[in-house]
Amino acid sequence: MDKIKNEVTKEVKDLTKEDYLSILEFLKNHAGEEYSNPENEENIEEKNKYIALREEAQETLSKFRAIGDLFKEEGLVYEKKGASKWLVAARVTRVRNYLWIELKEPEKIGFSTSISIFADKIEEGNKLRFRVVLETKDLKSDEGDYVRHFRFLEELDPEEDKFEYWDNYSDYSYLERGKTSDIRALIQDVKERKELKLQIGRTLYYEDIKRISKEEIREFFEDAVKELKPYYDLAVEGEYSLLSEEELGINEEGEEYLEESKILKVKNQILYGPPGTGKTYNAINRALEIIDFKKYKELIGNEGEREKVIKVFNELLDEGQIAFCTFHQSYGYEDFVEGLRSNESGAGFVPKDGIFKKLCRKASKSPKNYVLIIDEINRGNISKIFGELITLIEDDKRIGEKNELKVTLPYSNERFGVPKNLYILGTMNTADRSIVLLDTALRRRFEFFEYMPKEELLPEDACGINLREFLRVINERIEYLFDREHTIGHSYFLKEDLTFEELVSIMKNKVIPLVQEYFYGDWEKVELVLGGACKKGRANRFIEKSRIDTRKLFKGMGVDSYGEEYKYSIVENPEKEAFLNIYEDEE
């Protein structure tokens, strides 16, 4: 296993007490701090600041990984590529607020289960701590992985063991030791696969480290790993292919249950991506999944049943089980939650419910699931529209949940809460606004699902044009010149029996104007994306380019110093070669 190496600098082998403290102190001082590559900084002071931060971060990471090296002799290793880096890469690069290492047996590296060591800073209370936990990585887990991983629950006894139990990874909340009934309920939910998130382990806080010796700190890590190891062994026992169909729950009824339970776990979702990637249509499909998965499973995601999907959706809209709205700059709290409207006599004002409050009322009186679809959710002012209700849409704050919360509405003075059978589906166009620029409150309360162009869904021969290659090349050029969030979606060309005239119309009236908008009228870049320009009178390209004769245009006015200028226009009737030249010229 040559690739599995723990590369730790030589000087960091036997950590001191100060080393352990310094790992957490780095997070305390720098978590969330912006970082920029020093080589790109012209300001010497800024350059030196980032160099110092990078050096401190690398030293911290080296010390942290040395903790993982303690367990080599115990047969537990970690992959460097699977360990955390110190930066979160986004539009604004920042220092992470936690570090992690996933310890595994070398022959079990491929499994998603690990004994993981965390160093993290908790925003609530500004606490610093180390955690050693048994977990499975959600991003790498399928249903079989979850079944395998949670086999260890059969051996757990909440009243006897010394573990802490975490039921929500993102918030790092844990169940109090005294509430064994809550722990047993959670374990049962996991066994029945109603819940897929559960960690067990131990915690060591910064304040405790200050009071104990270096040897006791090391002992904490060794004891925690030792206590978790038997459960790790149970979770990774055997080969994946040896799990029986009964263990995996692979039968018609079980598959339906698993699929439905996954859908219903996410209360607030946002589907995001470039224009034309099918976000709104997929939101409709998800709405049908939520309303009645078993009833509509033959329709969901079936392109051949698109008309039926829309018909069912409209029926559910009419029945009031689904509501649909579009956010925009003028959309407000009064439209969404409640506002004041003049009464029938016109002599006064009365409260009037908005679309969200109306749907909440219906959902609270029914056992059925209800769905609100918010199109273009990023175009509205989220704080203004949701107001105090942004907190109420969180899973655990909904009516009937353990942290149920209600507020008094400002106009009607009613006590109001959000029922747990109401689901919110939003769509957002990344060409309008990047996901990283979204309101923090919104990002924290929604789960995000990306929808990118799928060229593979397009035909390889439409009127003699390989639309698959055509769109692929256009998008690769846009991504190179701009970014991936401003690419062109496949749905523009998703139509049966497309004629050449329809293809030309799509390009002239939809795609080219969109590319122009992306590049703010920079015709040179538009030309690059569309494979060049032709001379006036030709039609083998989509763009026509002609040189402006400044001497003739400004005769006797001395404007030669302005250099060559060009005039661009869209070709009125482009030929088939205009399409072919986009991808056939590519080497």
C-alpha positions in Angstrom: 0.0 0.0 0.0 2.6 2.5 -1.1 0.1 5.3 -1.6 -1.0 5.1 2.1 1.5 7.1 3.9 1.3 9.5 6.8 3.7 12.3 5.7 4.5 14.2 8.9 7.5 16.4 9.3 10.3 14.8 11.2 10.5 17.2 14.1 6.9 16.5 15.1 6.9 13.0 16.5 6.3 13.2 20.2 3.8 16.1 20.7 4.1 18.3 23.8 1.1 19.6 25.7 1.7 23.0 24.1 1.5 21.3 20.7 -1.9 19.9 21.4 -3.1 23.3 22.7 -1.6 25.1 19.7 -3.7 23.0 17.2 -6.9 24.3 18.8 -5.5 27.8 19.3 -4.8 28.0 15.6 -8.6 27.3 15.0 -9.5 29.8 17.7 -7.4 32.6 16.1 -7.9 31.9 12.4 -11.0 29.8 11.6 -13.0 31.6 8.9 -10.2 34.0 8.2 -9.7 34.9 4.5 -6.6 33.8 2.8 -4.9 34.8 -0.5 -1.9 33.3 -2.3 1.1 35.5 -1.2 2.6 35.3 -4.7 -0.5 37.2 -6.0 -0.1 40.1 -3.4 1.7 43.3 -4.4 1.3 44.8 -0.9 4.3 43.7 1.1 2.4 43.8 4.4 -0.4 41.6 3.1 2.1 39.3 1.4 4.0 38.7 4.7 0.7 38.2 6.6 -0.4 35.4 4.3 3.0 33.8 4.3 3.0 33.8 8.1 -0.6 32.3 8.1 0.4 29.6 5.7 3.5 28.6 7.7 1.5 28.5 10.9 -1.3 26.5 9.2 1.2 24.0 7.8 2.9 23.5 11.1 -0.5 23.0 12.8 -1.6 20.5 10.2 1.7 18.6 10.7 1.1 18.4 14.5 -2.5 17.3 14.0 -1.5 14.6 11.6 1.1 13.4 14.1 -1.8 12.4 16.3 -2.9 10.0 13.6 0.6 8.5 13.4 0.2 7.3 17.0 -1.9 4.4 15.7 0.4 3.0 13.0 1.6 0.2 15.3 -2.1 -0.6 16.1 -2.7 -1.2 12.4 -4.6 2.0 11.7 -3.5 4.5 9.1 -4.9 7.4 7.1 -4.6 8.5 3.5 -3.2 11.9 3.2 -5.7 12.7 0.4 -8.5 11.8 2.7 -7.3 14.0 5.5 -8.4 17.6 5.8 -6.6 20.5 4.3 -6.5 23.8 6.2 -8.3 25.8 3.6 -11.9 25.8 2.3 -11.7 26.6 -1.4 -14.5 28.8 -2.7 -14.7 32.3 -4.3 -13.4 33.6 -1.0 -10.8 31.1 0.3 -11.0 30.8 4.1 -9.3 28.8 6.9 -11.4 25.8 7.9 -13.1 25.7 11.4 -12.2 22.1 11.8 -9.6 19.5 10.9 -10.0 15.7 10.5 -8.2 12.4 10.0 -9.9 9.2 9.0 -8.2 6.2 10.6 -8.7 2.8 8.9 -7.2 -0.6 8.6 -5.1 -0.6 5.3 -7.1 -3.4 3.8 -10.3 -1.6 4.6 -9.3 1.8 3.1 -12.1 1.5 0.5 -14.9 1.4 3.2 -16.6 4.6 4.2 -16.4 3.7 7.9 -13.5 5.2 9.9 -12.4 6.1 13.4 -12.1 9.8 12.9 -10.2 12.4 14.9 -11.5 15.9 14.8 -10.1 19.2 16.0 -12.8 21.8 15.8 -14.1 25.2 16.9 -17.8 25.3 17.8 -19.4 28.7 17.0 -21.9 28.4 19.8 -19.9 29.2 22.9 -16.7 29.6 21.0 -15.5 26.2 22.4 -12.5 24.3 21.2 -12.2 20.5 21.3 -10.8 17.2 20.0 -13.2 14.5 19.2 -12.6 10.8 18.4 -15.6 9.2 16.8 -16.8 6.2 14.8 -18.5 7.5 11.7 -19.4 6.8 8.1 -18.7 9.4 5.5 -22.1 10.4 4.0 -20.6 11.5 0.6 -19.1 8.1 0.1 -22.0 6.0 1.4 -24.7 4.1 -0.4 -27.5 2.2 1.3 -25.3 -0.9 1.6 -22.6 1.1 3.4 -25.1 2.4 5.9 -26.5 -1.1 6.6 -23.0 -2.5 7.1 -21.7 0.4 9.2 -24.6 0.4 11.7 -24.4 -3.3 12.4 -22.3 -2.3 15.5 -25.5 -0.8 17.1 -26.5 -4.4 18.0 -23.7 -4.5 20.5 -24.2 -1.0 22.1 -25.7 -0.4 25.5 -26.3 3.3 26.2 -26.5 2.7 29.9 -23.2 0.8 30.1 -20.9 2.4 27.6 -18.8 5.5 28.0 -19.6 7.1 24.7 -21.2 10.4 23.7 -23.8 10.1 20.9 -24.1 12.7 18.1 -27.3 12.9 16.1 -26.4 15.8 13.8 -23.0 16.1 12.2 -23.4 19.6 10.9 -24.3 21.1 14.3 -22.1 18.8 16.3 -24.9 18.5 18.8 -24.9 15.5 21.2 -27.5 13.7 23.2 -27.1 14.2 27.0 -25.8 11.2 28.8 -28.7 11.2 31.2 -31.3 10.9 28.4 -30.8 7.2 27.6 -34.4 7.1 26.3 -33.5 9.6 23.6 -30.4 7.6 22.7 -32.3 4.4 22.5 -35.0 6.1 20.3 -32.3 7.4 18.0 -30.6 3.9 17.8 -34.0 2.4 16.9 -34.6 5.0 14.2 -31.1 4.3 12.7 -31.8 0.5 12.7 -35.1 1.1 10.9 -33.2 3.6 8.6 -35.5 6.4 9.4 -32.3 8.3 10.5 -28.9 7.9 8.9 -26.8 10.2 11.0 -25.2 8.9 14.2 -21.7 9.1 15.6 -20.4 7.7 18.9 -17.1 8.7 20.5 -15.3 10.8 23.1 -14.5 14.5 23.5 -11.6 16.4 25.0 -12.1 20.2 25.5 -9.4 22.8 25.4 -10.0 23.7 29.1 -9.5 20.1 30.1 -6.2 19.9 28.2 -4.8 22.8 30.1 -5.4 20.9 33.4 -3.8 17.6 32.5 -0.4 16.3 31.4 0.9 15.5 28.0 0.8 11.8 28.9 -2.9 12.1 29.9 -3.7 13.8 26.6 -2.1 11.0 24.6 -3.9 8.5 26.8 -7.3 10.1 25.9 -6.7 9.5 22.2 -5.4 6.0 22.7 -8.2 5.0 25.1 -10.9 6.5 22.8 -9.5 4.6 19.7 -9.2 1.4 21.7 -12.8 1.6 22.9 -14.1 2.3 19.4 -12.0 -0.4 17.7 -14.3 -3.4 18.4 -17.3 -1.5 16.9 -15.2 -0.4 13.9 -14.3 -4.1 13.4 -18.0 -5.0 13.3 -18.8 -2.2 10.9 -16.1 -3.3 8.3 -16.3 -7.0 8.8 -16.4 -9.1 5.6 -16.5 -8.0 1.9 -19.1 -5.7 0.5 -20.3 -8.3 -2.0 -21.0 -10.8 0.8 -23.8 -8.8 2.3 -27.0 -10.6 1.6 -30.0 -9.1 -0.1 -31.9 -9.4 3.2 -29.1 -7.4 5.0 -29.1 -4.7 2.2 -32.9 -4.6 2.2 -32.9 -5.2 -1.6 -36.4 -6.1 -2.4 -39.1 -4.2 -4.2 -40.8 -3.0 -0.9 -37.4 -2.3 0.7 -36.1 -0.3 -2.2 -39.2 1.8 -2.2 -38.9 2.5 1.5 -35.2 3.4 1.3 -35.8 5.7 -1.7 -38.8 7.3 0.0 -37.0 7.8 3.3 -34.1 9.5 1.6 -36.5 11.9 -0.1 -38.4 12.7 3.0 -35.3 13.4 5.1 -34.6 16.7 3.4 -37.2 19.4 4.3 -35.6 22.3 2.6 -33.8 21.9 -0.7 -32.4 24.2 -3.4 -31.7 23.0 -6.9 -29.1 25.2 -8.5 -27.2 25.4 -11.7 -26.8 27.4 -15.0 -29.9 28.3 -17.2 -31.5 25.4 -19.1 -30.4 22.5 -16.9 -33.9 21.4 -15.9 -34.0 22.8 -12.3 -37.7 23.8 -12.3 -38.8 20.5 -14.0 -36.7 18.5 -11.5 -38.3 20.5 -8.7 -41.7 19.4 -9.9 -40.5 15.8 -10.0 -39.2 16.1 -6.5 -42.5 17.5 -5.4 -44.3 14.5 -6.7 -41.8 12.2 -4.9 -42.6 14.0 -1.6 -46.4 14.1 -2.2 -46.7 10.3 -2.9 -43.6 8.5 -4.0 -45.3 5.1 -4.5 -48.2 6.6 -6.5 -46.1 8.6 -8.9 -42.9 6.5 -9.1 -43.6 5.5 -12.7 -43.8 9.1 -13.7 -40.9 10.6 -11.8 -37.9 11.2 -13.9 -39.5 9.6 -16.9 -38.9 11.9 -19.9 -41.5 10.0 -21.9 -44.1 11.0 -19.4 -43.3 14.7 -19.3 -46.8 15.7 -20.2 -48.4 13.5 -17.6 -46.0 14.9 -15.0 -47.0 18.5 -15.8 -50.7 17.5 -15.8 -50.4 15.8 -12.3 -48.5 18.8 -11.0 -51.2 21.2 -12.2 -53.9 19.1 -10.5 -52.0 19.2 -7.2 -51.6 23.0 -7.6 -55.4 23.3 -8.1 -56.0 21.0 -5.0 -53.6 23.1 -2.9 -51.2 20.4 -2.0 -48.5 22.2 -4.0 -48.0 25.9 -4.1 -45.7 27.8 -6.5 -44.2 31.2 -6.4 -41.4 33.2 -7.9 -39.1 35.5 -5.9 -38.1 38.9 -7.3 -36.8 42.2 -5.9 -40.3 43.5 -5.1 -41.4 40.3 -3.4 -41.8 40.8 0.3 -42.9 39.5 3.7 -46.5 40.7 3.0 -46.7 38.5 -0.1 -45.1 35.5 1.5 -46.2 35.4 5.2 -48.9 38.0 5.9 -49.6 41.7 5.3 -52.4 44.3 5.7 -55.0 44.8 3.0 -57.9 47.2 2.9 -61.2 45.7 4.1 -64.3 45.5 2.0 -65.6 48.9 3.1 -62.2 50.5 2.3 -62.3 52.2 5.7 -59.6 50.1 7.4 -57.1 47.3 7.0 -57.2 43.6 7.9 -54.5 41.0 8.0 -54.2 38.9 4.9 -52.3 35.6 4.7 -49.5 35.1 2.2 -48.8 32.0 0.2 -46.5 30.4 2.8 -48.8 30.9 5.7 -51.8 29.6 3.7 -49.9 26.4 2.9 -48.7 26.0 6.5 -52.3 26.2 7.6 -53.4 23.5 5.2 -50.5 21.2 6.1 -51.1 21.6 9.9 -54.6 20.2 9.4 -53.7 17.2 7.3 -51.4 14.1 7.5 -50.4 14.5 3.9 -47.2 16.1 2.7 -47.3 19.6 1.2 -44.7 21.3 -1.0 -43.9 24.9 -1.7 -41.8 25.5 -4.8 -40.0 28.8 -4.9 -38.6 29.6 -8.3 -35.6 31.9 -8.6 -35.2 31.9 -4.8 -31.9 33.8 -5.0 -33.5 36.8 -6.7 -35.5 37.8 -3.6 -34.3 39.5 -0.4 -34.4 36.4 1.9 -34.2 38.3 5.2 -37.0 40.6 4.1 -39.3 37.8 2.7 -38.9 35.2 5.4 -38.4 37.6 8.3 -38.5 35.8 11.7 -39.7 32.6 10.0 -36.3 31.7 8.7 -35.5 30.0 12.0 -38.9 28.1 12.0 -38.1 26.2 8.8 -35.3 24.3 10.4 -36.0 20.6 10.9 -35.9 20.5 14.7 -37.8 23.8 15.1 -40.9 22.6 13.3 -44.2 21.8 15.1 -44.0 18.4 16.7 -40.2 18.2 16.7 -38.0 18.2 19.9 -37.1 21.9 19.6 -40.6 23.1 18.4 -40.7 26.8 18.1 -43.5 29.3 17.5 -43.5 33.1 17.0 -46.1 35.8 17.2 -46.8 37.3 13.8 -46.6 41.1 13.6 -50.0 41.9 11.8 -52.4 39.2 13.1 -50.7 38.6 16.5 -51.3 34.9 15.9 -48.9 32.3 17.3 -47.4 30.6 14.3 -45.2 27.6 13.6 -44.1 25.6 10.5 -45.5 22.0 10.3 -43.1 19.2 9.7 -45.1 17.9 6.7 -44.3 21.0 4.7 -41.4 20.8 2.3 -39.7 23.8 0.6 -38.1 23.4 -2.8 -36.2 26.3 -4.2 -34.5 26.8 -7.6 -31.7 29.2 -8.3 -29.9 30.3 -11.5 -26.1 30.5 -10.9 -25.8 32.7 -13.9 -27.6 35.4 -11.8 -25.8 34.8 -8.6 -23.2 32.3 -7.3 -24.2 30.0 -4.5 -21.3 31.3 -2.4 -22.9 34.8 -2.4 -26.2 33.5 -1.0 -27.5 34.8 2.3 -25.8 32.8 5.1 -29.0 32.2 6.9 -30.4 30.6 3.7 -27.4 28.5 3.1 -27.4 27.1 6.6 -31.0 26.0 6.5 -31.1 24.4 3.0 -29.4 21.4 1.4 -28.2 22.1 -2.1 -28.3 19.9 -5.2 -26.4 20.9 -8.3 -27.8 20.6 -11.8 -25.2 21.1 -14.6 -25.5 20.7 -18.4 -25.9 17.0 -19.5 -24.7 16.9 -23.1 -25.1 13.2 -23.1 -28.8 13.6 -23.1 -28.7 15.3 -26.6 -28.7 13.4 -29.9 -25.5 12.8 -31.8 -27.4 13.4 -35.1 -30.0 16.1 -35.3 -30.2 17.4 -38.9 -26.7 16.1 -39.5 -25.4 18.0 -36.4 -23.8 16.3 -33.4 -25.6 18.4 -30.7 -23.8 16.5 -27.9 -20.4 17.7 -29.2 -21.7 21.0 -30.2 -22.9 21.9 -26.7 -19.9 20.3 -25.0 -17.4 22.5 -27.0 -19.4 25.7 -26.3 -19.6 25.0 -22.6 -15.9 24.2 -22.4 -15.1 27.5 -24.0 -17.4 29.4 -21.7 -15.9 27.7 -18.7 -12.4 28.6 -19.8 -13.3 32.3 -20.6 -15.6 32.8 -17.7 -16.7 30.0 -15.3 -18.8 26.8 -15.1 -21.7 28.6 -13.5 -22.4 30.5 -16.8 -22.6 27.5 -19.1 -25.6 26.6 -21.4 -28.1 24.0 -20.3 -29.0 21.0 -22.4 -32.8 21.6 -22.1 -32.6 24.3 -24.8 -32.1 21.6 -27.3 -34.2 18.8 -25.6 -37.0 18.6 -28.1 -38.1 15.6 -30.2 -37.8 15.9 -34.0 -36.0 19.2 -34.0 -35.9 20.8 -37.4 -33.0 22.8 -38.7 -35.1 26.0 -38.6 -35.9 25.3 -34.9 -32.2 24.8 -34.2 -31.3 28.2 -35.8 -34.1 29.9 -33.9 -32.9 28.5 -30.6 -29.4 29.7 -31.3 -30.4 33.2 -32.5 -33.1 33.9 -30.0 -31.9 32.1 -26.8 -28.3 30.9 -26.8 -26.5 33.8 -28.5 -28.3 36.5 -26.5 -27.5 34.5 -23.3 -23.8 34.3 -24.3 -23.8 38.1 -25.1 -25.3 38.7 -21.6 -22.6 36.5 -20.0 -19.8 38.5 -21.5 -21.5 41.9 -21.2 -21.4 42.5 -24.9 -17.8 41.7 -25.4 -18.1 40.5 -29.0 -14.5 39.2 -29.2 -15.3 36.6 -26.5 -18.7 35.8 -28.0 -16.8 35.2 -31.2 -14.4 32.8 -29.4 -17.2 30.8 -27.9 -19.1 30.5 -31.2 -16.1 29.4 -33.2 -15.2 32.6 -35.0 -16.9 35.0 -37.2 -17.5 35.2 -41.0 -17.2 38.0 -43.4 -20.3 40.0 -44.5 -22.4 38.0 -46.9 -21.3 34.6 -45.7 -23.4 32.3 -43.4 -20.9 29.6 -42.3 -20.7 31.1 -38.8 -23.2 32.6 -36.4 -21.4 35.9 -36.1 -20.7 38.3 -38.9 -17.7 40.6 -38.5 -16.7 43.5 -40.7 -14.0 46.2 -40.4 -15.2 49.7 -39.8 -13.7 52.1 -42.4 -13.0 55.0 -40.0 -11.5 57.1 -42.8 -14.8 56.9 -44.7 -17.0 57.1 -41.6 -15.2 60.2 -40.2 -13.9 61.7 -43.4 -11.5 64.5 -42.8 -11.9 64.3 -39.0 -8.6 62.6 -38.2 -9.7 59.5 -36.2 -7.0 57.1 -37.5 -5.3 57.1 -34.1 -8.2 55.0 -32.7 -6.9 51.9 -34.5 -8.9 49.2 -36.2 -12.5 48.8 -35.1 -14.9 46.0 -36.0 -18.7 45.8 -36.4 -20.4 42.6 -35.2 -23.9 41.3 -36.0 -25.8 38.0 -35.8 -26.0 36.1 -39.1 -29.7 36.2 -40.2 -29.8 32.7 -41.8 -26.7 30.6 -40.7 -26.0 27.5 -42.6 -25.4 24.0 -41.3 -21.6 24.7 -41.4 -22.1 27.3 -38.7 -22.9 24.5 -36.3 -20.3 22.1 -37.6 -17.5 24.7 -37.5 -18.0 25.1 -33.7 -16.9 21.5 -32.9 -15.3 20.2 -36.1 -12.5 22.8 -36.1 -11.5 21.7 -32.6 -8.3 19.7 -32.6 
